[in-house]
Amino acid sequence: MRVRGATIALLSGMDRRAFVISIPPVLAAVACRRVDRAQNGAPAMSTHPSAVGGGPATPVTDARRARLIDDLVLDGTLKTPRVIAAMRAVPRHAFLPDTLASEAYADRALPIGHGQTISQPTVVAMMTEALELAPEHRVLEIGTGSGYQAAILSLLCREVFTIEIVAPLAEEASERLERLGYRNVRVRAGDGYGGWPDRAPFDRVVMTAAPPQIPQKLLDQLADPGVLVGPVGDPGWIQALVRVRKLAGKYREERLTSVRFVPMVPGP
C-alpha cells in the first residue's frame, strides 16, 4: 500500500530489516512523476561477472522484476540511472528460499530464515540512492542478511565489506554471493558495532539496524570525505534514517525520513 506522507517501517518481533508502507516526505513532491524511459537505460556500472546476476531466471521473473523497478522509478524512489540499472540487474528471487520465489518481486519484506527478513525493495532503493556511490568507492555494510543489498552495492562500487551478527546467515550469504558471481564482496560474521578496522577506511558505510547513536568506531572508519547512511534511535520508537557526511574532520548529519528498525545488536 502506498500513501503520501511520512515513511513508516514495520517489523515483526524478530525481524531485523524494515519495510516501508508509504512514500517519504523527501520524495513525496516527485511521487508518481513519470520519468522519461530513455533516461533509464543501463548506464556504466562496475564491470565484473556479478553484473550478469545468477539464479534460475525466467521470462516471468524478469518481467516481475522489471515491473517492480518501473514502479519505484515512477513513484520517485529510484532516480539515479546507475542505481536503477543495478536494481534491474540483481535477481531478488535468487536471495530468497525457493518457496518464496513467486513473491520475490512484491514490494515487501520477506523471511529468509533465522527469524530474519530481506528488506523491502523500497528501503533498499532509498538507502542505496542516499549513499551516492561512485565506481571507485569501498563500502562497509552492517547487516548482510541474505546478501541482496550487498549484491546491489557490488555493482555500484569497487569493493563491499559486509558484517552479519547471525553466523549461519553470514555463511549462507557468503556462499550465495560466491555462487552467483559477486566477486567483489567480502562477508564476515561478527559485531557490527566494531566495524572492520583492518580494512578501513571506507568511502561509504550503510547500517541496516538502528543503534541509539551512530557507533564512534564506524565514524572513525569512514573516509574523509565520506558518507554514512542508516537508522538511528531508540528501540520501540520511530527512528530517523540519517545521512552523515564527513568532511575535513567534521560531521554534518541530515535527517532523510522517519523509519522503524529493530535495534543494532552488539556481539557477546
ABEGO torsion letter per residue (X at the ends): XBBBEBBBBBBBAABABBBBABBBAAAAAABGBBBBAAAABBBBBBBBAAAAEBEBBBAAAAAAAAAAAAAAAAAGABABAAAAAAAAABBAAAABBAAAAAAAABBBBBBAEGGBBBBBAAAAAAAAAAAGBBAABBBBBBGAEAGAAAAAAAAABABBBBBBABAAAAAAAAAAAAAAGBAABBBBBEBAAAEBAAAOBBABBBBABBBABBBAAAAAABBOBBBBBEBBEBBGBBBBBBBBBBBGGBBBBBBABBBBBBBBBBBX
